[in-house]
Amino acid sequence: MKSDRRDFLKTSSLLASASMIGTGISLPSTDTLVRATKHARMKLSFRPYTLELKHVFTIATSSRTTTPVMLTEIEYDGITAFGEASMPPYLGESHETASAFLSKIDLSKHENPFELETILKDVDAIAPGNPAAKAAVDIALHDLVGRLLNQPWYNVWGFDKQATPYTSFTIGIDTEEVVRQKTREAEEFKILKVKLGRDTDKMMIETIRSVTDKPICVDVNQGWKDRSFALDAIHWLKEKGVVFVEQPMPKESIDDMAWLTERSPLPTFGDESIQGLADVKKAYGVYSGVNIKLMKCGGMREAHKMLMLARSLGMKVMLGCMTETSCAISAASHLSPMVDFADLDGALLISNDAFDGTKIIDGRVTLTDRPGIGVKKIR
C-alpha cells in the first residue's frame, strides 16, 4: 500500500507539472522530477525520408509528386520519442539544410526535459529560420515529455478529446477527370478543401459540384492579385457553397486584404502571411482568422501560444499541415479540439506513411489514448 501511495504521489506531482507546461509557469527543478533523478541525458538523432504522394499535388504556384521530410528521435532513459520536419521545396528547407541545422544541436547539456521553454529557446538561437527543422525537435521533445508523464498532450493542455473537428480533404488543381476522381475518393469527408488561384478556378468548383454538394473551403495560395476581382470571385464562391477563403491575395497586399475582408461575405484566413506568434496580432483586422501550421511556426509550443492569442483577439483559427507523416499530423491534432477548422489530411495524401497515430474516422480527427503525441513507428 505504501508503494502504491508513493507511485500515486509521484504521478500527481508530474501531472501538476504538466498543467504548468500549458500555461508557461516554470516547472519544478530537476531534483523534484522522478525521471530526472536518474541523471539521464537526451540524445537527438535524425534521418532523411521522402514522402511519395498518391497524386500529383498542384497549387497556384507549383506542382510536385514527393515531399522531403526529416524524421527525428530523442532517446532518454530508455524512452524513444519522435518528431518530423516536412519541407515542401517552395518553403526553402531541404534534407541538406535540416541536416546542417540539426547537427548543431546538443540536447545532452539539458538535464531536465521538462524545461521546454529553455531548451527550445536554446535551439532557436542556433540559427535564424529553419522552422521545420526546429519543429522536428519541438515535436520530439513534446512527445518525450508526454511519454514521461504517461499522458497524451490533449490531456496535458486540458483539451476535450471529444471536441475534435472534421478535417477537410485537399483537392489540388488538376484536369476535370482527375478532379472528379479525387472528389469521389474523398467520399467519407464532410468538407473539401480546393486549391484555386489559376485560370481554372471556375472549372475546379463546377467539376466538384457535378459530383457532390458537400461544403467546400478554398485555398487560393496568393493567386488573386486584384481586390475587386477577388471580391467578385468570393461572392460567386459563396453561391456555390464555399464556407471560407484562405489566403486569397499576396501576403504583402495588407491594405487590399483588409479591404477585402471587410467586404467579403465569407471569412478570410491568412496562411502564407502567418508564420509565428508575432504574425497573429498583425493579422487582426486584416483577416477573419489564421491558419496555424507547425512546420511554419516551429512546432507545438509556438502553435499553442498562437492559438491562445488568436482566441483572445476573437479571431477564427484553422489548423493546417503540409504533406506529412502521421507523426507531425498527430502532433498538430492535439490542438484540434480548440480550433474552428482543421486541414489535417497530409498523411492521407501519401503512400508511405512511417507512423501510426491520429486517425481520420468518418471525416473527423480522432485522437488516440497513447502518451505524448500518440504515435507508433511503422517504418
N, C-alpha and C positions, 0 to 999 in steps of 0.2 A: 504493500500500500504506500509506504514512504517513497519507493521508487516511482510509482505512478504519479504521486503528488509532485515529485521533483520534475518529472517529464512534463506534467501539466503546466507547472510554473515556468519552465523554460519556453514552452510553446507560447504561453500567454505573453511572455516578455518579448518574444520575436514578433508576434502579431501586433503588439503595441508599437514596436519599432516600425513595422510595415505601414501602419497608419500614418506615421510621421513622414515616410518616404513620399507619400502622395501630397503632403502639404508643404514640403520643403523645410520642416523642422529638423534640426540637427539630430542625428542618431546617436545612441549611446556609444561610448568609446569601445575599442576592440575587446577589452577585458570583460565587458558585460555581455558579449555575444558568445553563444555556445560554440559555434564552429571556430571562431577566431582564436579560441584558447589553444588550438592545436598548432598554431603558428604555420598554417599552410600558406602557400603563395599561388597567385593566379598566373597561369601560363596561356598566352594567346597564340593560336595557330590559324592559318588560313589556306584556302586552296581555290584556284580559279575554276569556274564552271560555266557552261554555255547553255542557255535555255533554247530549246527548239520550239518555235511557235507552230501551232496546228494550221494556221492560215497566214498568208502574207498580211502584215499589220501596217495599214496606211493611214496617216493623219494628214493634216493640211500641208505639212512641211516636209514629210519624209515617209519612206517605206522600209520595212525590214522583216527578215524571217527568223532572226536569232536575237538574243539579248545576252551580253556578258554579265555574269554575276561573280561576286567573291563570297564564298562561304567561310564563316569564321567559327572557331570553337575556343572556349575558355575552359581550361581544366583547373579544378580547385578541390582539394580534399576528397578526391575520389569521384567528384561530380563533373560531368561534361555538359556545358551549356552552348547554345547555338545562336548564330547571328547571320546576317546576309546584307550584302550591298548589291543592289540592282542598278545597272549602269547603261541605260539606253544611250547610244552614241551621241545623240543631239545634245545631251547634258554635259558632255565634256570629260567624263570619267571613263576609265578603262581598266582592264586587268593590270596593265603596266602602272598606271597612276595609283591604283588601290594598293598594289603590292609594295610600291615605293613608300607610300604613307604608312601602311600597317607595319612595315619592317622597322619603323622608328619607335613603335610603341613598346614600352616595358611596363607591363602591369604588375610585375613581381615586386616593385617598390612600394605598392599599396598593400598594407596589411589587412585592411578592412573592406571587403567587397560591398558592404552596405553604404559606404560613403560615395554614393553615385555622383553627387554634385561635385565633389573634389576630384574624383577620378576623371569624369567627363570634361571638366574644365581643363584638366591637365592634357587630355587627349586633344581637345580643340585647339590648345595653344601650340601644338607641334607644328602646324602649318595652316594657312588660311584655306578656305574652300574644302574640297573633298567631303561633301556632306554625306554621300552614300557610303563611303568607306568609314566615316565616323558613325553612321547609323549601324553598320555591321558590328562595331564594338559595343555601342549602346544597347542594341538588342540582345547580344550575348550576355552583357552584364545584367540586364533586367531578367533574362532567363535564369541566370545563376542565382540571383537574389531570390527569385520566386521559388526555385528548387530548394534553396537553403531554408526558406520559410515553409516549404511544402504547401504553397498556396499559389493559385493562378492569379495573374495580375489584376483581373477584374475584381477579385476579392480584396487585393491589396489597396486598390483605388476606391473600393466601396461602391462599385457599379453593379447594377442588376443584370445578371446573366440572361434573364428572360426578356430584357428590353432591347435586344439587338434588332436592327432594321433589316429590311430586304436589301440585297445588293443588286445593282444594275449589272447587266451583261453588255460588254462593249462590242459594237459592230463597226469595224473600220471601213474607210472609203474603198469601194470596190465596184465591180460590174453588177448590173441588175441581177444576173443569175446567181452570183456568189452572195450578194446581199440577201436574196430570198433564202438561200441555203443556210446562211448564218442565222437568220431570223427563225427558221424552223428548228435549228439546233438549240436555240435558246428558249424552247417552249416552257421549261419549268420556271423561268424567271418572270417576275411580276413587273419589272421595269427594264427598258432597254436604254443603253447609252449609245448614241450615234455620233460618229465623227463627221464634222462638216468643215467648211472653210475653203472649198474649191467650187468650180462652176457646176458641180454635180449635186449641189445641196438639195434641190427640189426632187431630183431623181431618187436620191437616197431615202428621203422621207416618204415619197409616194410609193416606192417599191416596198418598203416595210409596211406601209398601210394596206398594201394589197394582200398581205399575209396575216397581219394582226392589228387589233385596235388597242392593245395594252399601252399604258403610259410610256412616253419617251422623254429622256433628257438628252440634250445635245452638247457636244464639246467642239467649239469652233477652233480651238488652238491658235487664237490670234488672227484667224483667217480673214475677218472682215475689216476693211480699212476706213470705210466711210460710215459715220454715225447714223446718218439718215437711212442709208441702205440697211444698216444693222437693225434699226427700229422697225422698218417695214418688214424685214425678214422675221423678226420676233413676233410681230402681230400675226403673220402668216403661220408661223410655227404654233402659236397658241391655238389657232383654229384647227390644227392637225393633232392636237392632244399632247403637245410638248409641255412639260411641267417646270423646267428651268433651263437656263442657258449658261454654259461655262466658258469663260474667257473669250467673249465674242470679238474683242478688239485687241490690238497690240498692247502689251503691258505698259509701254511708255505713254500711251494715249490716255493719261489720267483724267484730264478735263472732259474729253469726249466720253470716257466710260462713266463718269459721274453724271453727265448729261443723259446718257442712255439709260442708266439705272433709274434715274428719277422718273423717266417717261415709260419705261418698259412695263408691259403687262405681265411679265414673268420675272421671277427672281434671277439675278445675275450672280455668278460665283467667280471669284478670282482664282486662277490656278498658276499659270506661269508667273504672275505677279506676286505670288505668295511663296516665300521661302521659309523664313523663320519668324520668331516672335515679334520682331520689330515691324514686320510687314502687315501683321493683323491690324494694328492700330492705324497704319497708313491706309488700309483698305476700307476703314469705316467711312461711310458716306460716298464711297466710290463703287463698291459692290454691295449686294444684299448679303453675301456670305463669302466664306473662304473654303478652299479645298486644301486640306492638310495631308501631306504625304511624308512618310518617314524618310524616304530617300532624299528629299529636298531639304528637310529641316534638321537632319542629323540624328533622328531616332525617337524613341518613345518618350524620353523625358521632355524634350523640347515640344513634341506634339501635344503632350498633356498640358503644358503651360499655354500653348496656343489655343487649345480647346477652351480652357477656362477663361482666358482673356476674351475670346470671341463671344462666349456666352455672357460675360459681364457687360459687353457692349451691345448686347441684344442682336447679334448677328447670327445668321444661319451657319451651320457647319456641315461640311461634306468631308468624308474620309476617303481618300483616294489611294492609288497604288500605281506602280509600274508593272510590267510583266515580271513576276517574282515567283519564287517557290512558295510553298506553304509555310516556310519559316517566317519570312517578312510579312506575309499576309496574316499569319496568326498573331504576330506581334501587334500589328495595327488593329486587329479585330478586338483586342481588349479595351480599346477606346470606343468601340462602336455603339455601346448602349447609350452614349451621351450625344450622338450626332443625329442630324435630320436626314441625311442621305449617306449611303455607303456605295462605293465603287471598288469592291474588293474581289474582283474576278480574275486578277492577274495570274493566279496559279491554274485557273481553268483554261487559259489560253495556250498553255504549253503541254508538250507530250512527255516531258522527262522530269516531273516533279521529284525533288530529292528528299521531301519530308512528308510526313502525315501530321496534320494538325487541324486547325479550324475547318469546318465543313460548311458547304452551302447546301442546305436541305430545303427543298421546295422553295428555293429562291432566297431563303433567309440565312443570315450569318449565324452559325451555330457553334458556340464555344464549347470546348472540352473542359473536363474537370482536372486535367493534368496540371501539375505545378509549373511555375514560370510562364513562358509564352505558350506552353501546351503542345510541343511538337516531339515527334519521334523521327530519327534519321532513317531513311529507307534506301538511300544511295550514297 
